[in-house]
Amino acid sequence: MKLFTNCFAGRPGWVIQHLLLPAMITLLTIPALANPPLQLYVALTPTGGTLTPPAGIYSGPVTIDRQMTIDGKGKVTIDGDGEGTVVTINADGVQFRGIKIINSGDSHDRIDAALLITANKTTVEENTIENSLFGIHLRKADNNVIRHNRVSSKDYDSSMRGEGLRLWYSFDNEINGNTFKKVRDIVVANSSDNRFLNNHISNSRIGMEFIFSPDNEISGNTIENNDTGITVLYSGYLQIDHNQINHMRILTGSGLAFKESSQVVIEDNRIAHCAVGLRANAPIHPENILYARRNTLLFNDIAMFFYGEKGGHVIHNNAFLNNFVDVLGSASMTVRDNDWRGNYWDKYAGYDFNHDGVGDQPYEIYLYSDRIWVDRPITRFFRGSPALSLVDFVERLAPFSAPELVLRDPEPRMQKPAESRFSSNPDGSPD
């Protein structure tokens, strides 16, 4: 009764007589085994009020059409019973926290989600979403804060799940400190000026995918054990920094992948144990340049791979450590024509006689036996085998033809640069 007393304090007696008593009768006549509908509690909450439902399991769907605060205190569950979207927020300024949402529908066509937001300036925090096809769906929703939520999809193959987070024509949102596990992707489509900070994304297909979505910030996230880390398609002016991207191990898996995306800044990231650390097409137009600075790439099959007809990217002050191959391209000029300078290469065997921290000789990479498995991908299985190692040794000792120059770094670093502090915790605190 305290819930309803708070909602109707100071209201005329006829309101209680005509609304409260019928509502109570409705609740009393619900079968004992059915979950009470949370929508009834929402309908009885005044605009600007706070709803704190008693602990328990409630049935959905729920639609919130006016500004209010709903706080489940971590003790309230909304069950969608496998039908449609469970919770829809249509009103600006709603605060929705401490709720567990389970069992959305399973229609990709309808985008059945745990939570659909079509409003602005809402705060969604400290909720748990389980067994829901799509997690949180922002549709034409701006200036919202999505933080400290835990999201997982249905127990399907990764390609058959829904997005853990989906932004469509949504701007100026903050996605901070969330955990997404066993979802399909995080998709950002036609959305800009959003901030993705300190999130953890794992055991999914694509960590984050940006499509026609410029001017977004991706910082401090941990993305691991997916097929691909971050994919950027036709999206310029992104800031991608201080992320940890690990264990993208399928054959086509990349830590970072770019296509026709201009003026993207990639700084202070750590990319480890991926099939390809960074994959990008060569810029067709001068403005389609990537700026890769102070990144650490280690234990990747191929640290960086470029495809296309020419280079042009700026790659300065990165560290290449214990990669099977540091850099490859679909053609030599694709890599060679990039701007390489001041990188640390663990395979560099030069000297620094004047002690300025820079090698006295440029660092150069040539293709020897690597050309075999570059030109014939089927032979990649034999990389590192005694046979190819012998071929590589003979080619270097007495080459049958001039090897191809892949890249030239005129100022290779002699010492590995110190790595930036990364955040892998949902609250953004460092390791």
N, C-alpha and C positions, 0 to 999 in steps of 0.2 A: 504493500500500500504506500510505502514511502515514495516509490517512483512516481505514482500518480499524484500524490499530495504535492510533490515538488513541481510537477508540470502545471497543476491547476490552482496553485496558491493564489488567493485574491480574486478568483474568477467567480462569477455569479452562480448561485446554486442550481439554476436551471441547466447550466452547461454540464455540471456533474451528473444531474439527473438524466439528461438526454444523451450524453456521450459516455460517461464513465460506467453507468450501470449496464447499458447494452453491451459494452465491451467486456465487462466482467462476466456477464451471462454467456457471451460468445466463448470466452476462455474456458468457462466451467463446462460447456457442452462439447468441447473438443474431446475426441476419444482419448482415453488414458494413455494409449501407446503411441499416439502421434506427437510429433514435435510441435510446440506452439509456433505460430508464424510471427517472426520479428517485425513484419510489416505493420502489424497492429500497434505495436509499441511505438514505431516510428510515426504512425498517423496521429498518435496521442501526444506527441512531443511538440511543443509550440516552437515557432520560428525563433532561432537564437538560443533555444534551450539545450540542456544536456541530458542525454539518455544513457543511463547506466543499467543495462538489463541485469536481472538476477542471473547468477551463474547457471549455465546449462546449454543444451542444444536446441536451436531454433531452426525452423524450416524457412527456406527461401521460396521464391525470389524476393528481394528487397529493392525498392526504388526510393531514393532520397531526393525530393523535389524542392526542399527549402533548407536554408542554412541552419545547421545544428551541429552539435558534437555528439558522437556516439563512441563511448569508451567501454570496451568489454573487460578491461582490467586483466586481460589474459585468461579469462574464465568463461568466455562466451564463444560458441561455435555456431556458424550458419551453414546448414546442409542444403545444397542445391538439389539433392536427390536425382542427379544425373540429367537434369532438364535445363537447357538454356544457360543464360548468364545469371550468376547468383546475386550479385549486388551491383546496382547502377546508381551512380551519383550524377545528378543533373543540375544541382544547385551550386552556385559559387560559395566559397568560404566554408565548406563542410570540413570538419575534422573527424577522421575515422581511425580509431586506434584500438589495439589490444583485442582484435577479433581473429578467430580462426575460421577460414572459409574452405569448405570441402565440396567435392562432387558436383562440378559443373557439368553441362551437357558435353557431347563429343562431336559437334558439328563444326568443321572448318569453314563451311560456307557462311554460317551465321556468326562465326567467331565467338563461340561459347566460351566465356571467360569467368574467372572468379570475381573480377572487379572491373567494371567499365566506368570510365570517367569521361564525361562530356562537358565538364564545367571548369571554371578557373579558380585559382587561389585556394585550392583544397590542400589539406595535409593528410597523407595516408602513412601511418607509421606503426611499427611494432606489431604488424599483423603476420599471420602464418597462412599460407595458401598451399593446399595439398590436393592431389587427385583432381585437378582442374585442367582442362585442355589448354586454354590460354590463362595466363596469370593475371597481369594488370594491363589493361588496354586503355591508352589515352587517345581519344578521338576528338580532334579539334579542341584540345584542352591546353590552356596556357597558364604559366606561373604557378604550377603545382609543385608540391614537395612530396617526394616518394622516398621514405628513408627507413632503414632498419627493419625491412620486411624480409621474410623467408618464403621463397616461392619454389614449388616443384610441380611438374605436370603429371599426366597420367602415365601409367607404367606401360608405355608403348615403345616401339623402336623410335630412335631419335627423330627420324624424318616424319613420323606420324604424330608426334606431339605438336603442341602449339607453342607460340612464343611465350617465354616467361614474362617479357615486357615488350609492349608494342606501342610505338608512338607514330601517329598518323596525322600530319598537318598540325603538329603541336609544338609550341614555342616557349622558350624561357622557363623550362622546367628543371628542377634539381632532383637527380636520382642519386641518392647518397647512402652508402653503407648497407646495401641490400645483399642478400645471398640468393643466387639462382642456381639450382641444382637439378639435373635431369629434366631440363626443358629442351625445346628445339633450338631457338635462337633468341637473341635480343635484337629486334628490328626497329630501326629508326628511318622512317620514310617521309620525305618532303617536310622535314622538321629541322629547325635551326635554333641556335642560341640556347641549347640545352647543355647541362653540366652533368657528367657521369663520373662520380667521385667515390673512390674507396669501396667499390662493389666487388663481390666474389662470385665468379661464374665458373661452373665446373660440370663435367660429365654431360655435356650437351653437344650440339652440332656446331653452330657458329656462336662464338662468344658475343660479339657485337657486329651488326651489319648496318652500315650507313648508306642509304640510297637517295640520291638527290637531296642531301641534307648537309648544307655547308655550315660553317661557323659553330661547330659544337666543340666542347671541351671534354676530353677523356683522360682522367688523371687519377693515379693512385689505385687502379683496379688490379685485381689478381684474376687471371684467366688461365685455367689449366684443365688438362685432360679432356679437351674437346677435339673436334675434327679440325677446326680453324679458329684462330684467336679473334682478330678484328679484320673485317673486310670493308673496304671503302670503295664505293662505286659512284662516280660522277658527283663527288662531294668535295668541295674545296674549302680551304682556310680552316681546317681542323687543327686543334692543338692536342697532340697525343703525347703525354709525358708521365714519367714515374710509374709506369705500369709493369707488372710482372706477368709474363706470358710464357707458359711452360707446357711441354708434353703434348704437342700437336703432331701425332705420329702416323696418321694415315698417309698414303703415298702423295696425295695432293695437299696435305695439311700445311698451312702456313701460319706463323705467328702473326704477321701483318701482311695484308694483301691489298694492293691498290690498282685501280684502273681508272684512267682519265680523271684524275683528281688533282686539282691545282693548289699550289701554295700550302701544302700540308706540312706542319712542323712536327717532327718526330724526335723527341729529346728525352734522354735519361731513362730509357726503358731497359728492361732486362729480358732478353728473349733466349730461352734455353730449351734444348732437347726437342726441337721441332724438325720435321722433314725439311722445311725451308723456313728460315727465320723471317726474312722480309722478301716479299715478291712484289714486283712492280713493273708496269709497262713503261717503255721509253716514251717521254713526252713528245707528242706530235707537234704541239705548239709550245713556245717558250714559257708561257705562263703555267704549264702543267708540270711544275717542278716540285719535287719533294726535298725537304731539308732534314737530313738525318744527322743528328749531332749528339755526342756523348752517350750513345747507346752501347750496351754490352751484349754481344752475341756469343753464346758458348754452347758447346756440345750439340750443335745442329748438324744435320747431314750436309745442308748447304746454307751458309749464313745469309747470303743475299743472292737473289736470282732476278735478272732483268730480261725482259723480252721486248721485241720491237726492232726498229731499224736504226735508232740513234739514242745516244745518252743525253745527259743534261742535268741530272740530279746532283745536288750538293751533299756530299758525304764527308763530314769533318769530325775528327776527334772521337771516333768510335773505337771500341775494343773488340777484337776478334780472337777468341780463345777456344782452343781445342775443338774446332769445327772440322768435320771431315773434309769439306771444301769451303773455303772462305767466300768466294765470289764466282758466279757463273752467269752467262748470258746466252740468249738464243743466237747471238752473233757477237763477234769480238768487239765491234764498234759500239754495241749497245752498252757494254760495261766500260770500255776504254774512254768513251767520251763523257762519262760522268766526271764531276769535279771531286777528286780524291785528295785529301790533304789532312795531315796530322793525326792519322789513325794509328792505333797500336795493333801490330800483327805478331802473334806469338811465333810465327814461322820466319820472321825476319832475322837474318843472320849477319847484319851489318854492324858497324862500329860507330862510336861517337867520340872521336879524338878531341874535339874542342869542348866536350862536356856541356853542351847546350840543351841536352835532352832530346835532340833530334838526330836521327841517323845520318851519317855523312853521305851515304849512297841511297838513291831512291829504292823503294820497295816495288818490285815488279813481279807479277804473276804471269806465267806462260802456260799454255796448254800443251801437255805432252800426251801421255796415254789417256788422260782424261777425255780427249777427243773421241775415244772409242765409245764410252758410255754416254757422252753428251750427244753424239750423232746417232747412236743406237741405244735408246733407253732400255731395251730388253737386257742389255749387258750390265745394267746397274747391280744386278745380283752379285756380280763378281768383283765389285769394288773392294779393294783391300786384299784381294786374294793373292797368293804367291805368283800366279801367272801374270796378272796385270801389274803387280809390283815389279816383276822382272822386266816387263815391257817398258815401264816407266823409267827404270834405272838405265836400261840400254838407250832409250831415247834421249835422256839427259846426258849420258856419257858420250854418245856418238849419234846425234840425231840424223835420221835419214832425210829430213826436210826441216826447214826453219820453223820453230814453234811459233804459235800465235801469241802475241802479247794481249793479255786480258785487261790488265790495269797497271797504272803507274802512280804510286803515291810519292811525291817528291819530298815529303817531310814526315817520314814515319817516326812515331814516338818510340823511344827506347824503354820507357817504363809504362806499365799498365796504369791508367788513370784510376783514381779512387771512385768506387761506385757511389751513386746517390743513395740516400736512405729511401727504402721502398716501404709502402704500407700494404700489408696483407690482412689486416684486421678490419672487420666491418665498421668499427668506430673511427678508422683512419689513423690509429696509433701505429707507430713503427714496430717492426719485429723486435 
